[in-house]
Amino acid sequence: ASEKANFVWHGASCLPPEYKRCLLALSRGGSDADESREFDLGDKAFVKDGFFRPEAKGSLGWHDANSVFVSTDFGAGSMTTSGYARIVKLWQRGTPMSAATTVFSADEKDLGAQGFHDFSPGFERDFVWRGFAFYNNELYVLDKAGKPQRLDLPNSADKSVHREWLTVQLREPLAEGGKTYPAGSLLATNFNDFMKGKRVWEVVFTPTPTTSLQAAVWTKDFLLLNLLEDVKSRIEVFYPRTDGWDSSGLETKEDIVDLTVGAVDADNSNEYWLTSTSFLTPTSLSLGEA
């Protein structure tokens, strides 16, 4: 109101573990382009001389309390032909954005690129996402020298790293180590072993003619799968053991129900949110613990 601007909320990223400082993404009038501003939850105000990214199709994400990954319009040649940021930089607090250090550059014909930090205690890592299309992308981890190392995975697959685990949801069959894993499968392996060249996949889920995987969500120690069986939702809770993966299902009161699940705090907790909707009962939100 004080700026007489019509801002549309594009989300927030808050800095763990205190979650007192947040980076707000705000769009003028609801356009794809937005700006990022640092906000203090205690003061309920924008931080004076805090991090600020001008309006562009880009992103701003925490690296630590005094640095951020920034992808934005840095001038001529810094955007892709799709109109998104293609250069990822590391920007230190108290310095102009023009002084930020480049850590990755995508091609001008790519969709875009952005960097992000994994804050999981004991498993902190820096990543870069490079997109060619919405379901065609590469994932890189930055080594100790800050050099990007590509994860040798299909571009079409959904890739996720959680603590010691790398999980991959396939959109196309994967032939590796004398085995072929069908599209729709969810595979898991030790992340560090994978980066050293080992290819020992554990099959967490394989689709059937009647069952498919909609989403996979980690809590701290458990992997929750949102499955469709005969077009009906159910949640399976998976737990990695030394001899494979164990699982159990979540009970629901109704047979035909739409379920979605999300972690409360995947770094520190096994709690989850469960949203349930059906033809007979109103939408409900439940809190559970794996």
C-alpha positions in Angstrom: 0.0 0.0 0.0 2.8 2.4 0.8 4.3 1.9 -2.6 0.9 2.0 -4.4 1.8 -1.2 -6.2 -0.3 -4.2 -7.1 2.0 -7.0 -6.0 1.1 -10.7 -6.4 2.6 -13.2 -4.0 5.1 -15.6 -5.7 6.3 -17.3 -2.5 9.0 -17.1 0.2 12.2 -18.9 1.1 13.2 -18.7 4.8 16.7 -19.3 6.2 17.0 -22.3 8.4 17.4 -23.1 11.2 15.9 -19.9 12.8 13.6 -19.1 9.9 13.7 -15.4 10.9 14.9 -14.0 7.6 13.0 -14.7 4.4 13.4 -13.9 0.7 10.0 -12.8 -0.7 9.2 -13.1 -4.4 6.8 -10.4 -5.5 5.3 -9.9 -8.9 3.9 -6.6 -10.2 0.4 -7.3 -11.5 0.9 -11.1 -11.6 3.5 -11.3 -14.4 6.0 -14.1 -14.7 8.8 -11.7 -13.8 9.1 -10.9 -10.2 11.5 -9.2 -7.7 13.0 -10.6 -4.5 13.3 -8.7 -1.2 14.7 -9.7 2.2 12.1 -9.6 5.0 12.5 -9.9 8.8 9.7 -11.9 10.4 10.4 -10.5 13.9 10.3 -6.9 12.8 7.6 -7.6 10.2 9.4 -5.3 7.8 11.7 -5.4 4.8 15.4 -5.4 5.8 17.1 -2.0 5.2 19.9 -2.5 2.7 19.0 -6.2 2.6 19.2 -8.5 -0.4 17.2 -7.1 -3.3 16.8 -8.6 -6.8 15.2 -6.3 -9.4 12.3 -7.5 -11.5 13.2 -10.2 -13.9 12.5 -13.9 -14.7 15.0 -15.2 -12.2 15.5 -16.3 -8.6 17.2 -15.5 -5.3 18.0 -18.3 -2.8 19.8 -18.6 0.5 23.4 -20.0 0.5 24.0 -18.9 4.1 23.1 -15.9 6.3 25.3 -13.6 4.4 25.3 -14.9 0.8 22.7 -15.9 -1.8 22.5 -17.6 -5.1 21.1 -15.2 -7.7 19.9 -15.7 -11.2 18.5 -12.7 -12.9 19.0 -10.2 -15.8 22.6 -9.1 -15.4 22.5 -7.3 -18.8 23.1 -8.1 -22.4 23.5 -11.9 -23.0 22.5 -12.9 -19.5 19.0 -14.2 -20.4 17.9 -17.2 -22.5 15.9 -16.9 -25.7 13.0 -18.1 -23.5 13.4 -15.0 -21.4 14.7 -16.6 -18.2 18.0 -16.1 -16.4 20.8 -18.4 -17.6 23.7 -17.3 -15.3 24.0 -18.4 -11.6 26.1 -16.2 -9.3 27.0 -16.2 -5.6 26.4 -12.8 -4.1 27.9 -11.7 -0.7 26.0 -9.4 1.6 27.2 -5.8 1.6 28.5 -5.9 -1.9 26.7 -4.8 -5.1 25.1 -7.5 -7.2 27.5 -6.6 -10.0 30.3 -8.0 -7.9 28.7 -11.4 -7.5 30.8 -14.4 -8.6 29.6 -16.6 -11.5 29.3 -20.3 -10.6 27.4 -21.6 -13.6 26.3 -20.4 -17.1 23.7 -22.2 -19.2 23.4 -21.8 -23.0 21.3 -19.0 -24.4 19.0 -21.6 -26.1 18.3 -23.4 -22.7 15.2 -22.7 -20.7 17.2 -21.3 -17.7 19.3 -22.1 -14.6 19.3 -21.5 -10.9 21.3 -22.4 -7.8 20.2 -23.6 -4.4 21.7 -24.8 -1.1 20.7 -28.0 0.7 20.6 -27.2 4.4 20.2 -30.8 5.7 22.4 -30.9 8.9 25.5 -33.0 8.1 24.7 -33.2 4.4 25.0 -29.6 3.3 25.5 -29.3 -0.5 25.3 -26.7 -3.3 23.3 -27.5 -6.4 22.6 -26.0 -9.8 19.5 -26.8 -11.9 19.8 -26.4 -15.6 16.6 -26.6 -17.6 16.2 -27.3 -21.3 12.4 -27.7 -21.1 9.9 -28.2 -18.2 10.6 -32.0 -18.2 14.1 -31.9 -19.6 16.9 -30.8 -17.2 20.3 -31.5 -15.7 21.3 -31.4 -12.0 24.8 -30.4 -10.9 26.5 -30.5 -7.5 29.3 -28.0 -6.7 32.5 -29.6 -5.4 34.7 -28.1 -2.7 36.3 -25.9 -5.3 32.9 -24.6 -6.5 33.1 -26.6 -9.8 29.8 -28.0 -11.1 29.7 -31.8 -11.3 26.8 -33.2 -13.4 24.7 -36.1 -12.0 24.9 -38.7 -14.7 21.1 -39.3 -15.0 18.5 -39.1 -17.7 17.4 -35.5 -18.4 13.7 -36.6 -18.4 13.9 -38.1 -14.8 12.8 -36.3 -11.6 16.0 -36.1 -9.5 16.0 -35.6 -5.7 18.8 -35.6 -3.1 17.9 -36.1 0.6 20.6 -36.5 3.2 22.6 -39.6 2.0 20.0 -40.6 -0.6 19.6 -39.9 -4.3 16.2 -40.8 -5.6 15.2 -40.9 -9.3 11.7 -41.1 -10.7 11.9 -42.3 -14.3 9.8 -41.0 -17.2 11.6 -43.3 -19.6 13.1 -46.8 -19.2 16.6 -46.9 -17.8 19.1 -49.6 -18.9 22.0 -49.9 -16.5 24.2 -52.6 -15.0 22.5 -55.3 -17.1 19.1 -54.4 -15.9 16.3 -52.3 -17.4 14.1 -50.3 -15.1 10.7 -49.3 -16.5 9.3 -45.8 -16.9 7.4 -44.8 -13.8 9.8 -46.5 -11.4 11.3 -44.9 -8.3 15.0 -45.8 -7.7 17.3 -45.0 -4.8 21.0 -45.1 -4.1 23.7 -43.6 -1.9 24.5 -40.2 -3.3 28.2 -40.2 -2.5 28.6 -43.7 -4.0 26.8 -42.6 -7.1 29.1 -39.6 -7.5 32.1 -41.9 -7.3 30.8 -43.9 -10.2 28.9 -46.8 -8.5 25.6 -47.8 -10.0 23.8 -49.9 -7.5 20.1 -49.0 -7.6 17.5 -50.1 -5.1 14.0 -50.3 -6.5 11.6 -48.5 -4.2 8.5 -48.6 -6.5 7.7 -50.3 -9.8 4.4 -49.4 -11.6 1.8 -52.0 -12.4 -1.1 -51.9 -14.9 -3.3 -50.4 -12.1 -0.8 -48.5 -9.9 1.3 -45.4 -10.6 3.4 -43.0 -8.6 2.1 -39.4 -8.3 4.7 -37.9 -5.9 7.5 -38.9 -3.5 8.0 -36.8 -0.4 10.8 -37.2 2.2 10.5 -36.6 5.9 13.8 -36.8 7.9 14.0 -40.6 7.8 11.0 -41.8 5.8 9.9 -41.6 2.1 6.2 -41.1 1.6 4.8 -42.2 -1.8 1.5 -40.8 -3.1 0.2 -43.6 -5.3 -2.8 -44.0 -7.6 -4.3 -47.5 -7.5 -7.3 -47.9 -9.9 -7.4 -44.1 -9.9 -7.8 -44.0 -6.1 -5.2 -42.3 -3.8 -3.2 -44.1 -1.2 -0.1 -43.2 0.8 2.7 -45.8 1.4 5.4 -45.0 3.9 8.9 -46.5 3.0 11.9 -46.9 5.3 15.4 -47.8 4.1 17.0 -50.7 5.9 20.2 -52.6 5.5 18.4 -55.4 3.6 16.2 -53.2 1.4 13.2 -51.0 1.8 10.3 -51.7 4.2 6.8 -50.2 3.8 3.4 -49.8 5.3 0.3 -48.0 4.2 -1.7 -45.1 5.8 -5.2 -46.0 6.7 -8.0 -43.8 5.3 -11.7 -43.7 6.4 -13.0 -43.8 2.8 -12.3 -46.0 -0.2 -12.4 -43.3 -2.9 -10.4 -40.3 -1.7 -7.9 -37.8 -3.1 -4.8 -37.5 -0.9 -1.8 -35.2 -0.9 1.1 -35.3 1.5 3.9 -32.9 2.4 6.7 -32.8 5.0 6.5 -30.4 7.9 10.3 -30.1 8.2 12.3 -32.7 6.3 15.6 -31.6 7.8 14.6 -32.3 11.4 11.3 -34.0 11.7 9.2 -37.1 10.6 6.0 -35.2 10.8 3.9 -34.7 7.7 0.8 -32.8 6.5 -2.0 -34.9 4.9 -4.8 -33.3 2.9 -7.8 -35.5 2.2 -10.7 -34.7 -0.2 -13.6 -37.0 -1.2 -17.0 -36.9 -2.6 -18.7 -37.4 0.8 -16.6 -35.3 3.2 -15.1 -31.8 3.1 -11.4 -31.3 2.6 -9.5 -31.9 5.8 -5.9 -31.3 6.9 -4.3 -33.7 9.3 -0.9 -33.8 11.1 0.9 -37.1 11.3 4.2 -38.6 12.1 5.9 -41.4 10.2 
